Amino acid sequence: MNTTTPTPGLPGAGDIYGIILNGSVGLLAGFAVGYAVKKILKILLFLIGASLALLLYLNHEGLIEIKWEKMKEALTGIFNSLRGALGAYQAMAVSVPLAGFAAGFILGLKYG
């Protein structure tokens, strides 16, 4: 026996609530991930910058010698790997409809 009665004047109201609920969960999850990613990136960029500054100082003092061609090759390889990873992420994002998650992720990056 079904005890629920549909709300008059709102056809398919259950479907709308499900869509809103799924979008809200995606938005909150995206915001949390975006916030965390921004914080982690800030820490990583600080550590990379501090390491580079230390290497430049030690090179200036003559304690170490930096082989700039090797450094350039290493950084080029790292950036190419990141570019490939971002391409795979973009392909996944296009194939999966994650509008709520994407919006939350962008907001998390902005306010993180």
C-alpha positions as CSV (number, residue, x, y, z in Angstrom):
1,M,0.0,0.0,0.0
2,N,1.5,3.3,-1.1
3,T,0.9,6.1,1.5
4,T,2.6,8.9,-0.3
5,T,0.4,11.1,-2.5
6,P,1.8,13.3,-5.2
7,T,1.8,17.0,-4.5
8,P,-0.9,18.7,-6.5
9,G,0.4,21.2,-9.0
10,L,3.9,19.8,-9.0
11,P,4.2,17.1,-11.6
12,G,7.4,15.2,-11.2
13,A,8.4,17.0,-8.1
14,G,10.4,13.9,-6.9
15,D,12.6,14.1,-10.0
16,I,13.4,17.8,-9.4
17,Y,14.3,17.1,-5.8
18,G,16.6,14.3,-6.9
19,I,18.3,16.5,-9.5
20,I,18.7,19.3,-6.9
21,L,20.1,16.8,-4.3
22,N,22.6,15.3,-6.7
23,G,23.7,18.8,-7.9
24,S,24.1,20.0,-4.3
25,V,26.2,17.0,-3.4
26,G,28.4,17.5,-6.4
27,L,28.7,21.2,-5.7
28,L,29.8,20.5,-2.1
29,A,32.2,17.8,-3.1
30,G,33.7,19.9,-5.8
31,F,34.1,22.9,-3.5
32,A,36.0,20.7,-0.9
33,V,38.3,19.2,-3.6
34,G,38.9,22.6,-5.1
35,Y,39.7,24.2,-1.7
36,A,42.1,21.3,-0.8
37,V,43.8,21.5,-4.2
38,K,44.4,25.2,-3.9
39,K,45.9,24.8,-0.5
40,I,48.2,22.0,-1.5
41,L,49.3,23.8,-4.6
42,K,50.2,26.9,-2.5
43,I,52.4,24.8,-0.2
44,L,54.0,23.0,-3.2
45,L,54.7,26.2,-5.0
46,F,56.2,27.7,-1.9
47,L,58.5,24.7,-1.4
48,I,59.6,24.7,-5.0
49,G,60.3,28.4,-4.9
50,A,62.3,28.1,-1.6
51,S,64.3,25.2,-3.0
52,L,65.1,27.1,-6.2
53,A,66.1,30.2,-4.2
54,L,68.4,28.0,-2.0
55,L,70.0,26.4,-5.1
56,L,70.6,29.8,-6.7
57,Y,72.2,31.1,-3.5
58,L,74.4,28.0,-3.2
59,N,75.4,28.4,-6.8
60,H,76.2,32.1,-6.3
61,E,78.4,31.2,-3.3
62,G,80.3,28.6,-5.3
63,L,79.2,25.7,-3.1
64,I,77.4,23.9,-6.0
65,E,77.4,24.2,-9.7
66,I,74.1,24.0,-11.6
67,K,74.1,22.5,-15.0
68,W,71.5,24.7,-16.6
69,E,71.0,22.5,-19.7
70,K,70.3,19.4,-17.5
71,M,67.9,21.6,-15.5
72,K,66.1,22.7,-18.6
73,E,65.7,19.1,-19.9
74,A,64.4,17.9,-16.5
75,L,61.8,20.8,-16.3
76,T,60.7,20.3,-19.9
77,G,60.1,16.6,-19.1
78,I,58.1,17.5,-16.0
79,F,56.0,20.1,-17.9
80,N,55.3,17.6,-20.7
81,S,54.1,15.0,-18.2
82,L,51.8,17.5,-16.6
83,R,50.4,18.6,-20.0
84,G,49.6,15.0,-20.8
85,A,47.9,14.5,-17.4
86,L,45.8,17.6,-18.0
87,G,44.8,16.4,-21.4
88,A,43.6,13.1,-19.9
89,Y,41.7,15.0,-17.2
90,Q,40.0,17.2,-19.8
91,A,38.9,14.2,-21.9
92,M,37.4,12.7,-18.7
93,A,35.7,15.9,-17.8
94,V,34.1,16.2,-21.2
95,S,32.8,12.6,-21.2
96,V,31.3,12.7,-17.7
97,P,28.6,15.2,-16.9
98,L,29.8,16.8,-13.7
99,A,28.4,20.3,-13.8
100,G,27.8,20.6,-10.1
101,F,31.2,19.2,-9.2
102,A,32.9,21.4,-11.8
103,A,31.1,24.5,-10.5
104,G,32.0,23.6,-6.9
105,F,35.6,22.9,-7.9
106,I,35.9,26.4,-9.5
107,L,34.4,28.0,-6.4
108,G,36.8,26.1,-4.1
109,L,39.7,27.2,-6.1
110,K,38.5,30.8,-6.0
111,Y,37.8,31.0,-2.3
112,G,40.4,28.5,-1.1
